[in-house]
Amino acid sequence: MQIHTQIPLKNYTTMRIGGPTRFMADVHTIDELKQLVQTAKAKNLRLFVLGSGSNVIAHDEGFDGLVIRMRILGFEIIEDNATYCVLKIGAGEDWDATVKKTVDMRLSGIEAMSAIPGTVGASPVQNVGAYGQEVADTLVSLEAYDTTTNEVVTLDNQACEFSYRHSIFRGRELGRYIILNVTLKLWKSLPKPPFYDSLQQYFDDKGINIFTHQIVRDAVIAIRAEKLPDPKVLANTGSFFKNAIIENWRLDDLRTKLPDLKSYDMGDGTTKIPTGWLIEKAGLKGQLLHGMRVYDKNALVLVNESASGYVDLASARDEIIAAIRDNYQIIIEQEPLELA
Ligand SMILES: Cc1cc2nc3c(=O)[nH]c(=O)nc-3n(C[C@H](O)[C@H](O)[C@H](O)COP(=O)(O)OP(=O)(O)OC[C@H]3O[C@@H](n4cnc5c(N)ncnc54)[C@H](O)[C@@H]3O)c2cc1C
């Protein structure tokens, strides 16, 4: 295992921002990981685990510690019967390649999460989700290296405390666990309506009324290609903000300001408001702020067109947050985590 020094983080994050990390190493096995973590601890170095860098923002001053790039592979069938299949997948596997494999196996459960960039190991961190599915729906358990106790532990679904784009891994246990693999339970049934609104709309527009795993995957890939920039072409981290969740009692007041308010009842006394729509209503869609473009096809996405670095990104972000707060009294939150 090689440990590299002074590696520019902008080359390893899809927002293409960030100064050098003091150390960086790829890990391919649990033993390599254990050895690396022990060494880092002995030298009092801070640690950061990186997958594909599609949901992190690095800082201009870089990172004074060790960035571990997760590369542990594996795709194993644990249980297979007439109704379901249980798979154990290495954290370093590519998420979309994994979705494709499961679609080819005619398994249901993650097909609507096609074309999400990133690694399998990062998927529980923000409870990755799209088009009505999220990892929490299919994750049975995961194995992780606990950097506090230096042991490999198994955490079941409940222990991950999943909620909308959240889990313990980006919440109260941030930085404690290094996810090694995830175990998913997928179903041997065809995808069934009702589908997520925009997915159903796509099917209606195309006159599609037979639904296979592949048809759902193809539809999701087509919809995403229309409204999300390819990070290989335009630097971005997908949704830069989480959708806003507000208490239901605030809805009447908000509707007086926004009569055409778009909202989704979460069924728990709260309502989800699409933040991209709020940003558009505030007149910011398509605007260039400090070198960051509010993407013209989807205002939830910020594209790094010519930002000089993190400082520019932070200025653009703070202006957008302030505009939504001042116009609608809603505080929106950044989705990508900070590599700092
Ligand atoms: C164009 C685009 C579209 C996107 N669409 C979606 C979408 O539809 N839905 C969605 O939910 N997200 C979406 N994202 C965000 C991103 O793809 C996901 O969050 C993805 O899971 C990040 O994977 P990664 O490997 O790049 O993680 P990274 O960005 O490298 O890391 C993200 C976080 O996870 C932690 N982490 C990574 N691996 C591990 C591990 N093995 N153990 C512990 N912690 C770990 C990191 O420390 C960091 O805090 C999109 C991003 C882009 C660029």
The ligand as an SDF file (V2000), in Angstrom:
LIG
                    3D

 53 58  0  0  0  0  0  0  0  0999 V2000
  -24.5090   14.5520  -10.6410 C   0  0  0  0  0  0  0  0  0  0  0  0
  -24.7740   14.0200   -9.2520 C   0  0  0  0  0  0  0  0  0  0  0  0
  -26.0110   13.4770   -8.9680 C   0  0  0  0  0  0  0  0  0  0  0  0
  -26.3110   13.0030   -7.6770 C   0  0  0  0  0  0  0  0  0  0  0  0
  -27.5440   12.4710   -7.4310 N   0  0  0  0  0  0  0  0  0  0  0  0
  -27.8540   12.0140   -6.1890 C   0  0  0  0  0  0  0  0  0  0  0  0
  -29.1460   11.4610   -5.9250 C   0  0  0  0  0  0  0  0  0  0  0  0
  -30.0030   11.3560   -6.8020 O   0  0  0  0  0  0  0  0  0  0  0  0
  -29.4080   11.0420   -4.6560 N   0  0  0  0  0  0  0  0  0  0  0  0
  -28.4730   11.1210   -3.6660 C   0  0  0  0  0  0  0  0  0  0  0  0
  -28.7900   10.7150   -2.5380 O   0  0  0  0  0  0  0  0  0  0  0  0
  -27.2460   11.6160   -3.9020 N   0  0  0  0  0  0  0  0  0  0  0  0
  -26.8980   12.0650   -5.1300 C   0  0  0  0  0  0  0  0  0  0  0  0
  -25.6590   12.5950   -5.3840 N   0  0  0  0  0  0  0  0  0  0  0  0
  -24.6660   12.6700   -4.2790 C   0  0  0  0  0  0  0  0  0  0  0  0
  -23.6660   11.4910   -4.2650 C   0  0  0  0  0  0  0  0  0  0  0  0
  -23.6330   10.8600   -5.5070 O   0  0  0  0  0  0  0  0  0  0  0  0
  -24.0130   10.4700   -3.1890 C   0  0  0  0  0  0  0  0  0  0  0  0
  -24.0610   11.0800   -1.9350 O   0  0  0  0  0  0  0  0  0  0  0  0
  -22.9810    9.3310   -3.1300 C   0  0  0  0  0  0  0  0  0  0  0  0
  -23.3970    8.3460   -2.2220 O   0  0  0  0  0  0  0  0  0  0  0  0
  -21.5870    9.8080   -2.7470 C   0  0  0  0  0  0  0  0  0  0  0  0
  -20.6980    8.7340   -2.9750 O   0  0  0  0  0  0  0  0  0  0  0  0
  -19.1350    8.9790   -2.9880 P   0  0  0  0  0  0  0  0  0  0  0  0
  -18.4760    7.6520   -3.0560 O   0  0  0  0  0  0  0  0  0  0  0  0
  -18.7850    9.9460   -4.0660 O   0  0  0  0  0  0  0  0  0  0  0  0
  -18.9330    9.6130   -1.5620 O   0  0  0  0  0  0  0  0  0  0  0  0
  -17.9390   10.7900   -1.1430 P   0  0  0  0  0  0  0  0  0  0  0  0
  -18.4080   12.0610   -1.7570 O   0  0  0  0  0  0  0  0  0  0  0  0
  -16.5370   10.3990   -1.3950 O   0  0  0  0  0  0  0  0  0  0  0  0
  -18.2270   10.8400    0.4250 O   0  0  0  0  0  0  0  0  0  0  0  0
  -19.4440   11.3060    0.9200 C   0  0  0  0  0  0  0  0  0  0  0  0
  -19.4570   11.1540    2.4410 C   0  0  0  0  0  0  0  0  0  0  0  0
  -19.4860    9.7850    2.7700 O   0  0  0  0  0  0  0  0  0  0  0  0
  -18.3590    9.4360    3.5730 C   0  0  0  0  0  0  0  0  0  0  0  0
  -17.9100    8.1110    3.1530 N   0  0  0  0  0  0  0  0  0  0  0  0
  -17.6340    7.7030    1.8900 C   0  0  0  0  0  0  0  0  0  0  0  0
  -17.3080    6.3960    1.9000 N   0  0  0  0  0  0  0  0  0  0  0  0
  -17.3840    5.9810    3.1840 C   0  0  0  0  0  0  0  0  0  0  0  0
  -17.1670    4.7280    3.8340 C   0  0  0  0  0  0  0  0  0  0  0  0
  -16.7880    3.6290    3.1680 N   0  0  0  0  0  0  0  0  0  0  0  0
  -17.3260    4.6820    5.1770 N   0  0  0  0  0  0  0  0  0  0  0  0
  -17.7100    5.7780    5.8900 C   0  0  0  0  0  0  0  0  0  0  0  0
  -17.9320    6.9780    5.3200 N   0  0  0  0  0  0  0  0  0  0  0  0
  -17.7820    7.0750    3.9820 C   0  0  0  0  0  0  0  0  0  0  0  0
  -17.3200   10.5110    3.3110 C   0  0  0  0  0  0  0  0  0  0  0  0
  -16.4420   10.6390    4.4110 O   0  0  0  0  0  0  0  0  0  0  0  0
  -18.2040   11.7210    3.1070 C   0  0  0  0  0  0  0  0  0  0  0  0
  -18.5600   12.2540    4.3560 O   0  0  0  0  0  0  0  0  0  0  0  0
  -25.3240   13.0670   -6.6550 C   0  0  0  0  0  0  0  0  0  0  0  0
  -24.0590   13.6080   -6.9700 C   0  0  0  0  0  0  0  0  0  0  0  0
  -23.7840   14.0850   -8.2440 C   0  0  0  0  0  0  0  0  0  0  0  0
  -22.4210   14.6290   -8.5530 C   0  0  0  0  0  0  0  0  0  0  0  0
  1  2  1  0
  2  3  1  0
  2 52  2  0
  3  4  2  0
  4  5  1  0
  4 50  1  0
  5  6  2  0
  6  7  1  0
  6 13  1  0
  7  8  2  0
  7  9  1  0
  9 10  1  0
 10 11  2  0
 10 12  1  0
 12 13  2  0
 13 14  1  0
 14 15  1  0
 14 50  1  0
 15 16  1  0
 16 17  1  0
 16 18  1  0
 18 19  1  0
 18 20  1  0
 20 21  1  0
 20 22  1  0
 22 23  1  0
 23 24  1  0
 24 25  2  0
 24 26  1  0
 24 27  1  0
 27 28  1  0
 28 29  2  0
 28 30  1  0
 28 31  1  0
 31 32  1  0
 32 33  1  0
 33 34  1  0
 33 48  1  0
 34 35  1  0
 35 36  1  0
 35 46  1  0
 36 37  1  0
 36 45  1  0
 37 38  2  0
 38 39  1  0
 39 40  1  0
 39 45  2  0
 40 41  1  0
 40 42  2  0
 42 43  1  0
 43 44  2  0
 44 45  1  0
 46 47  1  0
 46 48  1  0
 48 49  1  0
 50 51  2  0
 51 52  1  0
 52 53  1  0
M  END
$$$$
